[in-house]
Amino acid sequence: MNSTEIRSICLKYRDSGYFVAPTIPEKKLNNAKAHYDIPFGEEVIALVDCSILGHAKVGLAICSGGLYWNNDWMTSTSIKHLNWSEFAEVEPSLLKYDIQFRDGAVLSVASSGLKKGDLIQILKEIRFELLNGKGVDRQNMQASSQPKTAITQASSPRAQWENTTALAAAMALATFADGDIEDAEVELAMEIINGIDSIREADLTHDVMNQFAGFLQALVSETEGKPKALRLIPINNMLNKLKPVTDAMWQELIVEAAQGILATKEGQGPSQEEEAILQKIACAFQEA
């Protein structure tokens, strides 16, 4: 199977964090080559960005010689590359937040820039071509690509949902406060979420992490290039997500989480913008 055939499959799909050569952004491509251990001279046909901040340091590269990937710190894998012969011998399955190729070969797609169903479909079609060298029966392929573990949202009481939503929103606001989003801030937010027993016990860890990532991306996209007055609208909308929290312990936890993220920022102390955001977070509960 040659690069042209692989590329023709990849071109059938589109999404905001999915790129097919020659339209892969240079910075993302360079990050992928550096972090996925892609050999020099290997042709990158398509790239799926699975990073929260859009730098493509984690994700999947579909290359002329096989698949190369890199996960974030939450998902471990002992194998990060399958050549096409190896890939033809496995059947990728979609789990809740991962794609498993085989034991020890796992790709995290929690923050995938391509719909998970579309990504699994691309992999299925490539494998079909590798095994058969014929046209793809899309109807049969679609049926076989259903995940072995259903993708469902973890159930939780309404209060738990409101509390975790507020936590994700507050940490997104703190991370975004000065407009300079740093990897250390994002990593700390993930550690905070992972360290809260009630979230972990309710199996909500990944859901809250994804919510944080979505809120952060929304703040960036909805304020970019906007005048200061209009930038306040998405910020105030995010603050409104804190209002339903009435539990004093959760209120304290949310404020402390925001303070912790602001403390990771470089400099002698919080800026005026950061102090203002922290004050708004603390006051949002009082307005409920």
Buried (B, 14 or more C-beta within 10 A) or exposed (E): BEBEEBBEBBEEBEBEBBBBBEEBEEEBBEBBBEBBEBEEEBBBBBBBBBBBBBBBBBBBBBBBBBBBBBBBEBBEBEBBBBEBEBBBEBBBBBBBBBBBBBEEBBBBBBBBBBBBBBBBBBBBBBBBBBEEEEEBEEEEBEEEBEBEEEEEEBEBEEEBBBBBBBBBBBBBBBBBBBEEBBEEBBBBBBEBBBEBEBBEEBEBBBBBBBBBBBBBBBBBEBBEEEEEEEBEEBBEBBBBBBBBBEEEEBBEBBBEBBBBBBEBBEEEEBBEEBEEBBEBBBEBBEEE
